[in-house]
Amino acid sequence: MNQMQSKRWWQYGYVWLLIAGPALVVIASFITAYLAITHPDPPIEDYYRKGIEINKTLDAERDGLVPAVQGRNHAATGVKPTQPAN
Protein backbone atom coordinates (compact mmCIF):
# COMPACT_ATOMS: atom_id res chain seq x y z
CA MET A 1 0.00 0.00 0.00
CA ASN A 2 1.11 3.45 -0.88
CA GLN A 3 0.18 5.99 1.75
CA MET A 4 0.65 9.70 1.22
CA GLN A 5 2.48 11.46 3.94
CA SER A 6 0.77 14.65 5.04
CA LYS A 7 2.51 17.64 6.51
CA ARG A 8 1.62 19.33 9.72
CA TRP A 9 -0.36 22.58 9.40
CA TRP A 10 2.59 24.81 10.29
CA GLN A 11 4.69 23.38 7.50
CA TYR A 12 2.54 24.97 4.79
CA GLY A 13 3.64 28.41 3.60
CA TYR A 14 0.10 29.61 2.88
CA VAL A 15 -0.86 29.18 6.52
CA TRP A 16 1.83 31.64 7.56
CA LEU A 17 0.79 34.01 4.78
CA LEU A 18 -2.76 34.03 6.18
CA ILE A 19 -1.59 34.46 9.77
CA ALA A 20 0.88 37.25 8.93
CA GLY A 21 -1.75 39.84 7.90
CA PRO A 22 -3.83 39.88 11.10
CA ALA A 23 -0.69 39.50 13.24
CA LEU A 24 0.83 42.63 11.68
CA VAL A 25 -2.37 44.56 12.31
CA VAL A 26 -2.36 43.56 15.98
CA ILE A 27 1.30 44.58 16.36
CA ALA A 28 0.64 47.90 14.61
CA SER A 29 -2.31 48.61 16.92
CA PHE A 30 -0.12 48.09 19.99
CA ILE A 31 2.51 50.44 18.56
CA THR A 32 -0.17 53.04 17.78
CA ALA A 33 -1.63 52.76 21.30
CA TYR A 34 1.85 53.16 22.81
CA LEU A 35 2.55 56.27 20.73
CA ALA A 36 -0.85 57.76 21.56
CA ILE A 37 -0.33 57.25 25.29
CA THR A 38 3.28 58.47 25.48
CA HIS A 39 2.93 61.45 23.09
CA PRO A 40 -0.42 63.18 23.75
CA ASP A 41 -1.51 66.03 21.50
CA PRO A 42 -0.99 69.48 23.00
CA PRO A 43 -4.17 71.39 23.84
CA ILE A 44 -5.05 74.11 21.36
CA GLU A 45 -6.99 77.28 21.89
CA ASP A 46 -10.56 77.29 20.69
CA TYR A 47 -10.47 80.20 18.25
CA TYR A 48 -13.85 79.30 16.78
CA ARG A 49 -15.64 79.56 20.12
CA LYS A 50 -13.88 82.87 20.87
CA GLY A 51 -15.05 84.22 17.52
CA ILE A 52 -18.63 83.19 18.22
CA GLU A 53 -18.52 84.99 21.58
CA ILE A 54 -17.15 88.15 19.95
CA ASN A 55 -19.93 88.05 17.34
CA LYS A 56 -22.58 87.64 20.06
CA THR A 57 -21.18 90.67 21.89
CA LEU A 58 -21.18 92.78 18.71
CA ASP A 59 -24.71 91.66 17.78
CA ALA A 60 -25.97 92.49 21.28
CA GLU A 61 -24.63 96.03 20.96
CA ARG A 62 -26.32 96.51 17.57
CA ASP A 63 -29.63 94.91 18.65
CA GLY A 64 -30.21 97.67 21.16
CA LEU A 65 -30.21 100.24 18.33
CA VAL A 66 -32.83 98.52 16.13
CA PRO A 67 -36.14 100.40 15.84
CA ALA A 68 -39.11 98.74 17.55
CA VAL A 69 -40.96 97.68 14.39
CA GLN A 70 -37.87 96.05 12.88
CA GLY A 71 -37.10 94.33 16.17
CA ARG A 72 -40.64 92.93 16.35
CA ASN A 73 -40.41 91.66 12.76
CA HIS A 74 -37.10 90.02 13.57
CA ALA A 75 -38.70 88.17 16.48
CA ALA A 76 -41.53 86.91 14.22
CA THR A 77 -39.52 85.97 11.12
CA GLY A 78 -36.07 85.11 12.45
CA VAL A 79 -34.45 87.39 9.86
CA LYS A 80 -32.07 89.83 11.45
CA PRO A 81 -32.75 93.46 10.47
CA THR A 82 -29.95 95.56 9.07
CA GLN A 83 -29.07 98.78 10.79
CA PRO A 84 -29.50 101.82 8.51
CA ALA A 85 -26.31 103.77 7.93
CA ASN A 86 -26.18 107.14 9.70
Buried (B, 14 or more C-beta within 10 A) or exposed (E): EEEEEEEEEEEEEEEEEEEEEEEEEEEEEEEEEEEEEEEEEEEEEEEEEEEEEEEEEEEEEEEEEBEEEBEEBBEEEEEEBEEEEE
